[in-house]
């Protein structure tokens, strides 16, 4: 017997807004008991600039979570506490490895309730951290979105978050379309499957257009040196001064060290949802495609075992209901097998391959974006003469940006290899293509950059990446780390 197709309401997912809340998030906790948390976050920039963030937190009382009632309030508490956490850890010349009980105790309780780790995840900075400027206008219009809380207070940080929110809002209506296609495939209704896939392809294309709007108001220098450092996690952060991660002091005799990755767009349930729905398999970075497919992955109703450890790990950074929804979809996804069994239906095959093509193109755009926002600034930082900056500024940049003199590897907030991972994920997106011509097209390197004036990305036969652009020519074959893994 086949598993039932998931109902969105069972997982708190909106048919209009997808993984965003059905109603805009709270911009403040209503109970004045939590005024101290709200005050610190609203004054976070001043506390960081004055170097008094840790002093403010250390003098903060340990507040109970018993006055949090609705899910909106739990989510707002999570946003507040994780923003305070990252300001506390990274708001100094060196990171602070001990998280005081004033933060640890309520944060762990909130995280247990929301099934999230005690770190600023994608949910904290994006999903639960926005509000529409005009409530009667669509949320997928990025010009109608405002950010509730930021660390730096910059327009660049706000825009960085709101682009992701707009992508989530734009992609939300595609979720019920996927479920409709799965249901139609069970019924053998190819016309409905084709129509759904055509709409999904158009939606994914719109997501790529939204992604490119990042360049409008988020400057690469500001992102790399001012925003990204504060989003860093505690995993693989020895070079940044956290060899053991963070010690979450809960007042016990032996508080434990924990390590978590920082914010990453790989924590977006939407992108993983499309991969699962379309039957895209992601393997561990560096592992080549097997010659034969596993029979387990070809049976509807049986969820295949996760193939990529990092992608699966990122699900633990998603809200619990969203994580379980992806698992449920994985157990019923049948679109790839359905289309593969009907290769003579050209309209159906073209619609499916179009979805893969649009998703691959979006990943191409993301690779180019990561090159401009992370790789180029990291190379420039390595070549920068420390003598031209103040000692305090130099020390802060070295610690928070995870660049240590003499180190060849760039470690980022997510704590995993960036360019190799992104390139392989992009190439794997085209592998399920049905039409032989489409499969060949989707496996022949990156699509032509749509913003060639900014930079040109080429791949060499040996697999390394070369960028020719405003910052000169360099290769990125040895680069690791980063944020926004897709």
LINHU-V706022 format. One line per field, one symbol per residue. ss: DSSP state (@ for helix, = for strand, . for the rest). phi: phi as a letter, one per 20 degrees, with the letter a starting at -180 (. if undefined). burial: I if it has 24 or more other ideal C-beta (glycine too) atoms within 12 Angstrom, else O. A space follows every 50 residues. Layout:
# LINHU-V706022
ss: ???
phi: ???
burial: ???
This chain:
# LINHU-V706022
ss: .......@@@@..=...=.............@@@@@@@@@@@.@@@@@@@ ..@@@@@@............@@@@@@@@@@@@@@@@@@@@.......==. @@@@@@@@@@@@@@.......@@@@@@..===.........@@@===... ....@@@@@@@@@@@@@@@@@@@@@@@@@@@@@@@@@..@@@@@@@@@@@ @@@@@@@@@@@@.@@@@..@@@@@@@@@@@@.....=....=...===.. .....===......@@@.@@@@@@@@@@................@@@@.. ........@@@@@@@....@@@@@@@@@@@@@..@@@@@@.....@@@@@ @@@@@@@@@@@@@@@@@@@@@@@@@@@@@@@@@..@@@..@@@@@@@@@@ ..................@@@@@@@@@@@......@@@@@@@........ ....=====.....=====..====...........
phi: .fffffegffdmdefedmefffdgffeaffefgeffffffffdffffffe mdffffffeefeeeefeedefgfffffffgffffgffffdeafcfeeeef ggegfffffffffemcffbfegffecgdcbbffdgedffeeffddcefcc eemefffgfgffffffffffegffffffffffffffemefffgfffffff ffffffffffgffgffccfgffffedeggfefeceldffeocfdndeeee nffcfeecccfegbffefffffffgffemedddggneefffcefgfeddf ncffffddffffffffeeggffffffffffedgbffffffecffefffff fffffffffffffgffgfffgfecffffffffefegfedfgfffffffff emddgneeeeedfemcfefgfffffffffeffgeffffffffddmfffge cgfeacdcdegenedccdafendbdcfdecnpcmfc
burial: OOOOIIOIOOIIIIOOIIIIIOOIIIIOIOOOOIOIIIOIIOIIIOIIOO OOIIOIIOOIOIIOIOOIOOIIIIIIIIIIIIIIIIIIIIIIOOIIIIII IIIIIIIIIIIOIIIIIIIIIIIIIIIIIIIIOOOOOOIIOIOOIIIIII IIIIOIIIIIIIIIIIIIIIIIIIIIIIIIIIIIIIOOOIOIIIOIIIII IIIIIIIIIIIIIIIOOIIIIOIIIIIIIIIIIIIIIOIIIIOOIIIIII OOOOOOOIIIIIIIIIIIIIIIIIIIIIIIIIIOIOOOOOOOOOOOIOOI OOOIOIIIOIIIIIIIIIIIIIIOIIIIIIIIIIIIIIIIOIOOOOOIII IIIIIIIIIIIIIIIIIIIIIIIIIIIIIIIIOOOOOOOOOOOOOIIIII IIIOOOOOIIIIIIIIIIIIIIIIIIIIIIIIIIIOOIIOOIOOOIIOII IOOIIIIIIOOOOOIIIOIOIOOIOIOOIIIIIIII
